[in-house]
Amino acid sequence: MAGTIVASTINTDTGLFSTNNAYLGIAKAWVYFSCPSSTVTVNSSFNISSVTRSSTGIYVINFATAFSDANYSMVSSASPVGVFGTGRTGSSDVTASAVTMYNGYFNGSSVVYTDTSYAYAAFFHS
């Protein structure tokens, strides 16, 4: 049987649709935060329970609803405080429930970690 269901709004407080996990190809979580000093401010987010600063330029992003595994993609961008040009972001300690994001810049010989004027990250999982 084939057909079309048309709805202007679908509301649910639990289950697949509440976390967008029923849809393929869209971000399953995203966050926009700032941390120009030692305090993280989450400005906007989806499926993120918290962002904590573990040390200068290093942040742990926790998912409100964990993924089924740690095989997801992260796309991120950030601006180091007081640095003009391109900052570098990266990640490690990737688990189904959290990821550690690093923010800094290359000073010619090494990466210098610095807090961020703003940071964005989006997470994709099948």
MMTF fields as JSON, N, C-alpha, C and O atoms, coordinates in Angstrom:
{
  "mmtfVersion": "1.0.0",
  "mmtfProducer": "UNKNOWN",
  "numBonds": 503,
  "numAtoms": 504,
  "numGroups": 126,
  "numChains": 1,
  "numModels": 1,
  "chainsPerModel": [1],
  "groupsPerChain": [126],
  "chainIdList": ["A"],
  "bondAtomList": [4, 2, 8, 6, 12, 10, 16, 14, 20, 18, 24, 22, 28, 26, 32, 30, 36, 34, 40, 38, 44, 42, 48, 46, 52, 50, 56, 54, 60, 58, 64, 62, 68, 66, 72, 70, 76, 74, 80, 78, 84, 82, 88, 86, 92, 90, 96, 94, 100, 98, 104, 102, 108, 106, 112, 110, 116, 114, 120, 118, 124, 122, 128, 126, 132, 130, 136, 134, 140, 138, 144, 142, 148, 146, 152, 150, 156, 154, 160, 158, 164, 162, 168, 166, 172, 170, 176, 174, 180, 178, 184, 182, 188, 186, 192, 190, 196, 194, 200, 198, 204, 202, 208, 206, 212, 210, 216, 214, 220, 218, 224, 222, 228, 226, 232, 230, 236, 234, 240, 238, 244, 242, 248, 246, 252, 250, 256, 254, 260, 258, 264, 262, 268, 266, 272, 270, 276, 274, 280, 278, 284, 282, 288, 286, 292, 290, 296, 294, 300, 298, 304, 302, 308, 306, 312, 310, 316, 314, 320, 318, 324, 322, 328, 326, 332, 330, 336, 334, 340, 338, 344, 342, 348, 346, 352, 350, 356, 354, 360, 358, 364, 362, 368, 366, 372, 370, 376, 374, 380, 378, 384, 382, 388, 386, 392, 390, 396, 394, 400, 398, 404, 402, 408, 406, 412, 410, 416, 414, 420, 418, 424, 422, 428, 426, 432, 430, 436, 434, 440, 438, 444, 442, 448, 446, 452, 450, 456, 454, 460, 458, 464, 462, 468, 466, 472, 470, 476, 474, 480, 478, 484, 482, 488, 486, 492, 490, 496, 494, 500, 498],
  "bondOrderList": [1, 1, 1, 1, 1, 1, 1, 1, 1, 1, 1, 1, 1, 1, 1, 1, 1, 1, 1, 1, 1, 1, 1, 1, 1, 1, 1, 1, 1, 1, 1, 1, 1, 1, 1, 1, 1, 1, 1, 1, 1, 1, 1, 1, 1, 1, 1, 1, 1, 1, 1, 1, 1, 1, 1, 1, 1, 1, 1, 1, 1, 1, 1, 1, 1, 1, 1, 1, 1, 1, 1, 1, 1, 1, 1, 1, 1, 1, 1, 1, 1, 1, 1, 1, 1, 1, 1, 1, 1, 1, 1, 1, 1, 1, 1, 1, 1, 1, 1, 1, 1, 1, 1, 1, 1, 1, 1, 1, 1, 1, 1, 1, 1, 1, 1, 1, 1, 1, 1, 1, 1, 1, 1, 1, 1],
  "groupList": [{"groupName": "MET", "atomNameList": ["N", "CA", "C", "O"], "elementList": ["N", "C", "C", "O"], "formalChargeList": [0, 0, 0, 0], "bondAtomList": [1, 0, 2, 1, 3, 2], "bondOrderList": [1, 1, 2], "singleLetterCode": "M", "chemCompType": "L-PEPTIDE LINKING"}, {"groupName": "ALA", "atomNameList": ["N", "CA", "C", "O"], "elementList": ["N", "C", "C", "O"], "formalChargeList": [0, 0, 0, 0], "bondAtomList": [1, 0, 2, 1, 3, 2], "bondOrderList": [1, 1, 2], "singleLetterCode": "A", "chemCompType": "L-PEPTIDE LINKING"}, {"groupName": "GLY", "atomNameList": ["N", "CA", "C", "O"], "elementList": ["N", "C", "C", "O"], "formalChargeList": [0, 0, 0, 0], "bondAtomList": [1, 0, 2, 1, 3, 2], "bondOrderList": [1, 1, 2], "singleLetterCode": "G", "chemCompType": "PEPTIDE LINKING"}, {"groupName": "THR", "atomNameList": ["N", "CA", "C", "O"], "elementList": ["N", "C", "C", "O"], "formalChargeList": [0, 0, 0, 0], "bondAtomList": [1, 0, 2, 1, 3, 2], "bondOrderList": [1, 1, 2], "singleLetterCode": "T", "chemCompType": "L-PEPTIDE LINKING"}, {"groupName": "ILE", "atomNameList": ["N", "CA", "C", "O"], "elementList": ["N", "C", "C", "O"], "formalChargeList": [0, 0, 0, 0], "bondAtomList": [1, 0, 2, 1, 3, 2], "bondOrderList": [1, 1, 2], "singleLetterCode": "I", "chemCompType": "L-PEPTIDE LINKING"}, {"groupName": "VAL", "atomNameList": ["N", "CA", "C", "O"], "elementList": ["N", "C", "C", "O"], "formalChargeList": [0, 0, 0, 0], "bondAtomList": [1, 0, 2, 1, 3, 2], "bondOrderList": [1, 1, 2], "singleLetterCode": "V", "chemCompType": "L-PEPTIDE LINKING"}, {"groupName": "SER", "atomNameList": ["N", "CA", "C", "O"], "elementList": ["N", "C", "C", "O"], "formalChargeList": [0, 0, 0, 0], "bondAtomList": [1, 0, 2, 1, 3, 2], "bondOrderList": [1, 1, 2], "singleLetterCode": "S", "chemCompType": "L-PEPTIDE LINKING"}, {"groupName": "ASN", "atomNameList": ["N", "CA", "C", "O"], "elementList": ["N", "C", "C", "O"], "formalChargeList": [0, 0, 0, 0], "bondAtomList": [1, 0, 2, 1, 3, 2], "bondOrderList": [1, 1, 2], "singleLetterCode": "N", "chemCompType": "L-PEPTIDE LINKING"}, {"groupName": "ASP", "atomNameList": ["N", "CA", "C", "O"], "elementList": ["N", "C", "C", "O"], "formalChargeList": [0, 0, 0, 0], "bondAtomList": [1, 0, 2, 1, 3, 2], "bondOrderList": [1, 1, 2], "singleLetterCode": "D", "chemCompType": "L-PEPTIDE LINKING"}, {"groupName": "LEU", "atomNameList": ["N", "CA", "C", "O"], "elementList": ["N", "C", "C", "O"], "formalChargeList": [0, 0, 0, 0], "bondAtomList": [1, 0, 2, 1, 3, 2], "bondOrderList": [1, 1, 2], "singleLetterCode": "L", "chemCompType": "L-PEPTIDE LINKING"}, {"groupName": "PHE", "atomNameList": ["N", "CA", "C", "O"], "elementList": ["N", "C", "C", "O"], "formalChargeList": [0, 0, 0, 0], "bondAtomList": [1, 0, 2, 1, 3, 2], "bondOrderList": [1, 1, 2], "singleLetterCode": "F", "chemCompType": "L-PEPTIDE LINKING"}, {"groupName": "TYR", "atomNameList": ["N", "CA", "C", "O"], "elementList": ["N", "C", "C", "O"], "formalChargeList": [0, 0, 0, 0], "bondAtomList": [1, 0, 2, 1, 3, 2], "bondOrderList": [1, 1, 2], "singleLetterCode": "Y", "chemCompType": "L-PEPTIDE LINKING"}, {"groupName": "LYS", "atomNameList": ["N", "CA", "C", "O"], "elementList": ["N", "C", "C", "O"], "formalChargeList": [0, 0, 0, 0], "bondAtomList": [1, 0, 2, 1, 3, 2], "bondOrderList": [1, 1, 2], "singleLetterCode": "K", "chemCompType": "L-PEPTIDE LINKING"}, {"groupName": "TRP", "atomNameList": ["N", "CA", "C", "O"], "elementList": ["N", "C", "C", "O"], "formalChargeList": [0, 0, 0, 0], "bondAtomList": [1, 0, 2, 1, 3, 2], "bondOrderList": [1, 1, 2], "singleLetterCode": "W", "chemCompType": "L-PEPTIDE LINKING"}, {"groupName": "CYS", "atomNameList": ["N", "CA", "C", "O"], "elementList": ["N", "C", "C", "O"], "formalChargeList": [0, 0, 0, 0], "bondAtomList": [1, 0, 2, 1, 3, 2], "bondOrderList": [1, 1, 2], "singleLetterCode": "C", "chemCompType": "L-PEPTIDE LINKING"}, {"groupName": "PRO", "atomNameList": ["N", "CA", "C", "O"], "elementList": ["N", "C", "C", "O"], "formalChargeList": [0, 0, 0, 0], "bondAtomList": [1, 0, 2, 1, 3, 2], "bondOrderList": [1, 1, 2], "singleLetterCode": "P", "chemCompType": "L-PEPTIDE LINKING"}, {"groupName": "ARG", "atomNameList": ["N", "CA", "C", "O"], "elementList": ["N", "C", "C", "O"], "formalChargeList": [0, 0, 0, 0], "bondAtomList": [1, 0, 2, 1, 3, 2], "bondOrderList": [1, 1, 2], "singleLetterCode": "R", "chemCompType": "L-PEPTIDE LINKING"}, {"groupName": "HIS", "atomNameList": ["N", "CA", "C", "O"], "elementList": ["N", "C", "C", "O"], "formalChargeList": [0, 0, 0, 0], "bondAtomList": [1, 0, 2, 1, 3, 2], "bondOrderList": [1, 1, 2], "singleLetterCode": "H", "chemCompType": "L-PEPTIDE LINKING"}],
  "groupTypeList": [0, 1, 2, 3, 4, 5, 1, 6, 3, 4, 7, 3, 8, 3, 2, 9, 10, 6, 3, 7, 7, 1, 11, 9, 2, 4, 1, 12, 1, 13, 5, 11, 10, 6, 14, 15, 6, 6, 3, 5, 3, 5, 7, 6, 6, 10, 7, 4, 6, 6, 5, 3, 16, 6, 6, 3, 2, 4, 11, 5, 4, 7, 10, 1, 3, 1, 10, 6, 8, 1, 7, 11, 6, 0, 5, 6, 6, 1, 6, 15, 5, 2, 5, 10, 2, 3, 2, 16, 3, 2, 6, 6, 8, 5, 3, 1, 6, 1, 5, 3, 0, 11, 7, 2, 11, 10, 7, 2, 6, 6, 5, 5, 11, 3, 8, 3, 6, 11, 1, 11, 1, 1, 10, 10, 17, 6],
  "groupIdList": [1, 2, 3, 4, 5, 6, 7, 8, 9, 10, 11, 12, 13, 14, 15, 16, 17, 18, 19, 20, 21, 22, 23, 24, 25, 26, 27, 28, 29, 30, 31, 32, 33, 34, 35, 36, 37, 38, 39, 40, 41, 42, 43, 44, 45, 46, 47, 48, 49, 50, 51, 52, 53, 54, 55, 56, 57, 58, 59, 60, 61, 62, 63, 64, 65, 66, 67, 68, 69, 70, 71, 72, 73, 74, 75, 76, 77, 78, 79, 80, 81, 82, 83, 84, 85, 86, 87, 88, 89, 90, 91, 92, 93, 94, 95, 96, 97, 98, 99, 100, 101, 102, 103, 104, 105, 106, 107, 108, 109, 110, 111, 112, 113, 114, 115, 116, 117, 118, 119, 120, 121, 122, 123, 124, 125, 126],
  "secStructList": [7, 7, 7, 7, 7, 7, 7, 1, 7, 7, 7, 7, 1, 1, 1, 4, 4, 4, 4, 6, 6, 6, 1, 1, 1, 1, 7, 1, 3, 3, 3, 3, 3, 3, 3, 1, 1, 1, 7, 7, 3, 3, 3, 3, 3, 3, 1, 3, 3, 3, 3, 3, 3, 3, 3, 6, 6, 3, 3, 3, 3, 3, 3, 1, 1, 7, 7, 1, 1, 1, 7, 7, 3, 3, 3, 3, 3, 3, 3, 3, 6, 6, 7, 7, 1, 7, 7, 3, 3, 3, 3, 3, 1, 7, 7, 1, 1, 3, 3, 3, 3, 3, 3, 3, 3, 3, 7, 1, 1, 1, 3, 3, 3, 7, 7, 3, 3, 3, 3, 3, 3, 3, 3, 3, 7, 7],
  "xCoordList": [0.847, 0.0, 0.892, 1.793, 0.647, 1.415, 0.493, -0.711, 1.063, 0.246, 1.088, 2.307, 0.45, 1.115, 0.407, -0.821, 1.192, 0.656, 1.122, 2.315, 0.201, 0.523, 0.117, -1.022, 1.08, 0.79, 1.543, 2.714, 0.904, 1.585, 2.476, 3.472, 2.127, 2.916, 2.817, 1.731, 3.966, 3.993, 4.657, 5.817, 3.957, 4.486, 4.661, 3.785, 5.793, 6.034, 7.056, 7.954, 6.942, 7.894, 8.889, 9.856, 8.662, 9.589, 9.71, 8.942, 10.68, 10.815, 11.705, 12.395, 11.683, 12.586, 12.431, 13.431, 11.201, 11.004, 11.434, 11.753, 11.452, 11.845, 13.326, 13.728, 14.146, 15.579, 16.009, 17.208, 15.09, 15.371, 16.077, 16.573, 16.143, 16.822, 16.029, 16.539, 14.812, 14.016, 14.366, 13.939, 15.13, 15.465, 16.926, 17.79, 17.205, 18.582, 19.103, 18.34, 20.399, 21.031, 20.915, 21.296, 20.404, 20.323, 21.122, 21.424, 21.455, 22.226, 21.404, 20.241, 22.019, 21.371, 21.612, 20.942, 22.583, 22.868, 23.681, 24.425, 23.536, 24.351, 24.39, 23.518, 25.429, 25.572, 26.311, 27.204, 25.923, 26.613, 26.885, 25.958, 28.178, 28.52, 29.678, 30.366, 29.871, 30.999, 31.648, 31.01, 32.925, 33.664, 34.878, 36.014, 34.637, 35.754, 36.639, 37.749, 36.154, 36.977, 36.798, 36.891, 36.553, 36.434, 34.997, 34.778, 34.02, 32.618, 32.028, 32.063, 31.488, 30.853, 29.415, 28.684, 29.008, 27.62, 27.118, 27.634, 26.11, 25.483, 24.414, 23.417, 24.628, 23.716, 22.512, 21.407, 22.725, 21.653, 22.133, 23.323, 21.19, 21.613, 20.427, 19.269, 20.746, 19.765, 20.417, 21.509, 19.768, 20.23, 21.574, 22.372, 21.819, 23.02, 22.57, 21.757, 23.098, 22.719, 23.609, 23.153, 24.893, 25.795, 27.103, 27.462, 27.797, 29.164, 29.968, 29.606, 31.049, 31.885, 33.314, 33.797, 33.961, 35.361, 36.245, 36.192, 37.062, 37.948, 39.28, 39.917, 39.703, 40.851, 40.839, 39.943, 41.808, 41.818, 41.699, 42.543, 40.65, 40.448, 39.986, 39.921, 39.665, 39.24, 37.867, 37.681, 36.891, 35.488, 34.916, 35.183, 34.138, 33.432, 31.982, 31.286, 31.537, 30.162, 29.41, 29.771, 28.358, 27.565, 26.237, 25.556, 25.864, 24.612, 23.474, 23.649, 22.316, 21.132, 20.656, 20.333, 20.613, 20.304, 21.524, 21.909, 22.13, 23.35, 23.081, 21.967, 24.116, 24.038, 24.133, 24.47, 23.839, 23.908, 25.355, 25.621, 26.294, 27.712, 28.507, 27.924, 29.823, 30.68, 31.075, 32.035, 30.364, 30.684, 29.863, 28.999, 30.133, 29.446, 30.467, 31.651, 29.989, 30.856, 30.592, 29.456, 31.653, 31.551, 32.108, 33.205, 31.353, 31.81, 31.847, 30.848, 33.001, 33.105, 33.904, 34.701, 33.657, 34.385, 34.396, 33.449, 35.471, 35.569, 36.518, 37.283, 36.463, 37.335, 38.091, 37.477, 39.408, 40.17, 40.1, 40.13, 40.008, 39.935, 41.226, 42.319, 41.092, 42.235, 43.143, 44.223, 42.72, 43.554, 42.812, 41.652, 43.472, 42.86, 43.316, 44.437, 42.462, 42.793, 42.028, 41.025, 42.508, 41.787, 42.206, 43.391, 41.23, 41.473, 41.43, 40.978, 41.885, 41.842, 41.0, 41.159, 40.104, 39.334, 39.571, 39.909, 39.398, 39.541, 38.807, 38.242, 38.814, 38.109, 38.87, 39.681, 38.589, 39.111, 38.179, 37.155, 38.526, 37.692, 36.243, 35.333, 36.048, 34.725, 34.02, 34.513, 32.862, 32.026, 30.616, 30.339, 29.738, 28.35, 27.629, 26.619, 28.116, 27.407, 28.101, 27.513, 29.364, 30.087, 31.289, 31.736, 31.8, 33.017, 33.807, 33.222, 35.128, 35.979, 36.412, 36.966, 36.151, 36.491, 37.658, 37.657, 38.664, 39.84, 39.802, 39.433, 40.182, 40.19, 41.521, 41.991, 42.111, 43.372, 43.829, 43.043, 45.099, 45.669, 47.114, 47.717, 47.647, 49.016, 49.922, 49.717, 50.911, 51.783, 53.058, 53.984, 53.122, 54.298, 55.071, 55.763, 54.954, 55.669, 54.802, 55.117, 53.725, 52.856, 51.459, 51.241, 50.529, 49.167, 49.077, 49.498, 48.523, 48.31, 46.809, 46.022, 46.41, 44.991, 44.548, 45.244, 43.37, 42.828, 41.319, 40.696, 40.737, 39.285, 38.691, 39.413, 37.387, 36.753, 35.746, 34.952, 35.785, 34.76, 33.428, 32.374, 33.494, 32.311, 32.766, 33.861, 31.922, 32.199, 30.89, 29.841, 30.978, 29.839, 30.238, 31.369, 29.34, 29.601, 28.284, 27.251, 28.34, 27.174, 27.599, 28.735, 26.685, 26.99, 26.009, 24.797, 26.564, 25.764, 25.998, 27.134, 24.919, 24.968, 23.839, 22.77, 24.075, 23.016, 21.908, 20.945],
  "yCoordList": [-1.177, 0.0, 1.239, 1.362, 2.121, 3.359, 4.53, 4.466, 5.582, 6.752, 7.882, 7.759, 8.959, 10.149, 10.606, 10.667, 10.925, 11.509, 12.956, 13.229, 13.871, 15.291, 15.806, 15.636, 16.443, 17.014, 18.326, 18.405, 19.329, 20.614, 20.609, 21.331, 19.796, 19.709, 18.305, 17.729, 17.752, 16.485, 16.774, 17.184, 16.571, 16.81, 15.49, 14.626, 15.348, 14.192, 14.588, 15.38, 14.067, 14.41, 13.283, 13.47, 12.115, 11.001, 10.261, 10.494, 9.371, 8.531, 9.122, 10.116, 8.498, 8.858, 10.282, 10.958, 10.758, 12.081, 13.199, 14.294, 12.957, 14.013, 14.348, 15.447, 13.437, 13.688, 13.727, 13.769, 13.713, 13.695, 12.429, 12.383, 11.387, 10.162, 9.358, 8.367, 9.75, 9.054, 9.529, 8.916, 10.603, 11.182, 10.919, 11.041, 10.562, 10.363, 11.639, 12.378, 11.898, 13.004, 14.363, 15.361, 14.441, 15.729, 15.653, 14.565, 16.803, 16.833, 16.221, 16.571, 15.314, 14.674, 15.474, 15.268, 16.39, 17.286, 18.452, 18.3, 19.626, 20.787, 21.743, 21.726, 22.581, 23.532, 24.776, 24.701, 25.901, 27.186, 27.686, 27.96, 27.806, 28.266, 29.256, 29.386, 29.942, 30.857, 30.629, 30.177, 30.952, 30.814, 31.742, 31.275, 33.064, 34.003, 34.03, 34.56, 33.464, 33.329, 31.905, 30.98, 31.689, 30.315, 29.806, 28.657, 30.629, 30.237, 29.98, 30.85, 28.777, 28.416, 28.902, 28.698, 29.542, 29.935, 29.228, 29.452, 28.372, 27.725, 28.681, 28.929, 29.215, 30.2, 29.553, 30.094, 28.388, 27.663, 26.243, 26.009, 25.277, 23.894, 22.995, 23.369, 21.811, 20.747, 19.437, 19.115, 18.688, 17.394, 17.497, 16.561, 18.619, 18.823, 19.068, 19.956, 18.28, 18.482, 19.512, 20.248, 19.572, 20.547, 20.624, 19.723, 21.736, 21.915, 22.385, 23.371, 21.696, 22.08, 22.334, 21.702, 23.255, 23.588, 22.773, 22.948, 21.878, 21.084, 21.781, 21.568, 22.618, 23.504, 24.492, 24.44, 25.381, 26.415, 25.806, 25.008, 26.182, 25.739, 24.307, 23.818, 23.624, 22.22, 22.09, 22.442, 21.571, 21.53, 20.14, 19.487, 19.692, 18.416, 18.729, 19.414, 18.218, 18.402, 17.121, 16.06, 17.209, 16.051, 16.044, 17.067, 14.885, 14.749, 14.448, 13.681, 15.042, 14.765, 13.335, 12.62, 12.917, 11.539, 10.973, 11.451, 9.967, 9.393, 8.728, 8.28, 8.672, 7.944, 6.45, 6.058, 5.627, 4.173, 3.686, 2.614, 4.475, 4.156, 5.441, 6.515, 5.332, 6.512, 6.752, 7.478, 6.163, 6.317, 7.435, 7.186, 8.665, 9.831, 10.854, 10.777, 11.8, 12.865, 14.151, 14.454, 14.901, 16.21, 17.249, 17.09, 18.306, 19.442, 20.62, 20.917, 21.299, 22.363, 23.542, 23.432, 24.665, 25.89, 26.73, 26.7, 27.476, 28.309, 29.464, 29.452, 30.452, 31.607, 31.752, 32.033, 31.566, 31.761, 33.213, 34.129, 33.428, 34.766, 35.514, 35.009, 36.734, 37.596, 37.216, 37.788, 36.249, 35.802, 36.08, 35.696, 36.741, 36.995, 35.915, 35.418, 35.557, 34.497, 33.237, 33.276, 32.147, 30.887, 30.16, 29.936, 29.8, 28.941, 27.497, 27.208, 26.603, 25.186, 24.498, 24.737, 23.643, 22.848, 21.384, 21.027, 20.564, 19.128, 18.424, 19.061, 17.115, 16.36, 15.092, 14.599, 14.585, 13.295, 12.807, 13.432, 11.717, 11.153, 11.082, 11.543, 10.499, 10.39, 9.17, 8.048, 9.39, 8.29, 8.507, 9.525, 7.567, 7.699, 8.812, 9.315, 9.212, 10.206, 11.557, 12.507, 11.662, 12.93, 12.962, 11.932, 14.175, 14.359, 15.51, 16.457, 15.428, 16.512, 17.323, 16.783, 18.635, 19.542, 20.415, 20.974, 20.527, 21.34, 22.582, 22.498, 23.734, 24.979, 25.69, 25.831, 26.13, 26.842, 27.385, 27.48, 27.741, 28.257, 27.769, 27.39, 27.785, 27.365, 28.588, 29.527, 28.597, 29.768, 29.662, 30.448, 28.721, 28.534, 27.282, 26.72, 26.84, 25.623, 24.641, 23.453, 25.128, 24.236, 24.84, 26.005, 24.033, 24.514, 25.104, 24.482, 26.308, 26.976, 26.928, 27.465, 26.297, 26.214, 27.512, 28.079, 27.971, 29.218, 29.107, 28.364, 29.843, 29.838, 30.487, 31.067, 30.389, 30.753, 31.885, 31.905, 32.82, 33.86, 33.23, 33.618, 32.256, 31.497, 30.179, 30.086, 29.167, 27.857, 27.25, 27.432, 26.525, 25.828, 24.385, 24.119, 23.459, 22.058, 21.39, 21.634, 20.545, 19.763, 18.313, 18.014, 17.414, 15.989, 15.213, 15.42, 14.318, 13.542, 12.051, 11.607, 11.303, 9.864, 9.231, 9.822, 8.038, 7.363, 6.851, 6.261],
  "zCoordList": [0.0, 0.0, 0.0, 0.829, -0.897, -0.98, -0.69, -0.936, -0.173, 0.12, 0.658, 0.781, 0.971, 1.485, 2.742, 2.795, 3.744, 4.974, 5.01, 4.881, 5.183, 5.242, 6.619, 7.054, 7.297, 8.609, 8.733, 8.362, 9.235, 9.412, 10.646, 10.691, 11.659, 12.879, 13.447, 13.518, 13.855, 14.577, 15.907, 15.939, 16.99, 18.325, 19.057, 19.026, 19.709, 20.55, 21.604, 21.319, 22.786, 23.838, 24.097, 24.835, 23.498, 23.659, 22.342, 21.408, 22.281, 21.107, 20.04, 20.265, 18.87, 17.783, 17.292, 17.053, 17.135, 16.565, 17.51, 17.047, 18.81, 19.75, 19.641, 20.024, 19.132, 18.98, 17.525, 17.25, 16.6, 15.157, 14.705, 13.579, 15.553, 15.16, 14.142, 13.62, 13.848, 12.84, 11.439, 10.461, 11.32, 10.022, 9.696, 10.565, 8.454, 8.015, 7.365, 6.742, 7.508, 6.809, 7.459, 6.848, 8.674, 9.358, 10.659, 11.147, 11.207, 12.451, 13.583, 13.78, 14.313, 15.461, 16.741, 17.753, 16.676, 17.793, 17.25, 16.281, 17.881, 17.521, 18.702, 19.571, 18.71, 19.815, 19.329, 18.485, 19.873, 19.696, 21.105, 21.867, 21.45, 22.797, 22.743, 21.731, 23.853, 23.993, 25.349, 26.3, 25.41, 26.661, 26.598, 26.516, 26.636, 26.539, 27.781, 27.74, 28.881, 30.08, 30.567, 29.759, 31.81, 32.311, 32.389, 32.77, 32.04, 32.139, 30.753, 29.882, 30.56, 29.289, 29.284, 30.253, 28.2, 27.99, 26.743, 25.648, 26.906, 25.755, 25.249, 25.928, 24.05, 23.478, 22.815, 22.86, 22.196, 21.54, 21.304, 21.093, 21.34, 21.144, 20.839, 21.027, 20.367, 20.167, 20.578, 20.11, 21.439, 21.937, 22.664, 22.63, 23.314, 24.122, 25.558, 25.812, 26.5, 27.906, 28.582, 29.457, 28.178, 28.783, 28.003, 27.245, 28.219, 27.733, 28.932, 29.574, 29.238, 30.373, 29.897, 28.957, 30.554, 30.247, 31.172, 32.39, 30.611, 31.465, 31.709, 32.741, 30.755, 30.926, 29.764, 28.921, 29.708, 28.678, 27.287, 26.88, 26.558, 25.191, 25.021, 23.893, 26.099, 26.028, 26.676, 27.841, 25.892, 26.315, 26.121, 25.112, 27.075, 26.955, 26.613, 27.363, 25.469, 24.998, 25.286, 24.777, 26.107, 26.501, 25.767, 25.695, 25.219, 24.496, 25.458, 26.404, 25.228, 26.048, 25.808, 26.757, 24.55, 24.189, 23.49, 22.422, 24.078, 23.524, 22.179, 21.905, 21.347, 20.094, 20.391, 21.508, 19.406, 19.602, 19.68, 20.224, 19.133, 19.198, 18.966, 18.823, 18.93, 18.776, 17.324, 17.065, 16.38, 14.962, 14.341, 13.501, 14.753, 14.227, 13.743, 14.071, 12.966, 12.452, 13.207, 13.571, 13.437, 14.078, 13.125, 12.59, 12.917, 12.139, 13.104, 13.758, 13.199, 14.196, 13.674, 12.742, 14.31, 14.008, 15.274, 16.06, 15.462, 16.659, 16.401, 15.436, 17.266, 17.187, 18.502, 19.532, 18.491, 19.717, 20.189, 19.367, 21.47, 22.042, 21.751, 22.011, 21.205, 20.995, 19.84, 19.69, 19.012, 17.896, 16.598, 16.445, 15.674, 14.381, 13.419, 13.521, 12.5, 11.561, 11.913, 12.626, 11.412, 11.554, 12.815, 13.058, 13.6, 14.738, 14.286, 13.178, 15.113, 14.805, 15.864, 17.061, 15.403, 16.339, 16.027, 14.899, 16.999, 16.831, 17.937, 18.826, 17.887, 18.913, 19.25, 18.466, 20.422, 20.871, 21.966, 22.243, 22.574, 23.638, 23.175, 23.863, 22.005, 21.412, 21.984, 21.864, 22.608, 23.081, 22.549, 21.914, 22.801, 22.354, 23.093, 22.6, 24.264, 25.072, 25.188, 25.706, 24.707, 24.842, 23.903, 23.398, 23.685, 22.898, 23.518, 24.043, 23.456, 23.924, 22.712, 21.755, 22.764, 21.667, 22.102, 23.199, 21.22, 21.473, 20.591, 19.42, 21.142, 20.387, 20.603, 21.732, 19.516, 19.639, 18.304, 17.362, 18.222, 16.986, 16.898, 17.901, 15.699, 15.453, 15.493, 14.724, 16.369, 16.507, 15.675, 15.874, 14.76, 13.927, 14.269, 13.42, 15.517, 15.904, 16.694, 16.768, 17.275, 18.039, 18.148, 17.813, 18.619, 18.832, 20.235, 21.21, 20.326, 21.607, 21.879, 21.1, 22.964, 23.299, 23.947, 24.79, 23.533, 24.047, 24.139, 23.382, 25.063, 25.161, 23.918, 23.108, 23.773, 22.52, 22.666, 23.607, 21.735, 21.678, 21.294, 21.796, 20.401, 20.008, 19.396, 18.841, 19.502, 18.908, 18.444, 19.062, 17.343, 16.782, 16.535, 16.128, 16.771, 16.456, 16.087, 16.71, 15.066, 14.655, 14.551, 14.182, 14.876, 14.938, 14.058, 14.116, 13.246, 12.296, 12.552, 12.718, 12.58, 12.8, 12.009, 11.858, 11.508, 10.736, 11.627, 11.137]
}
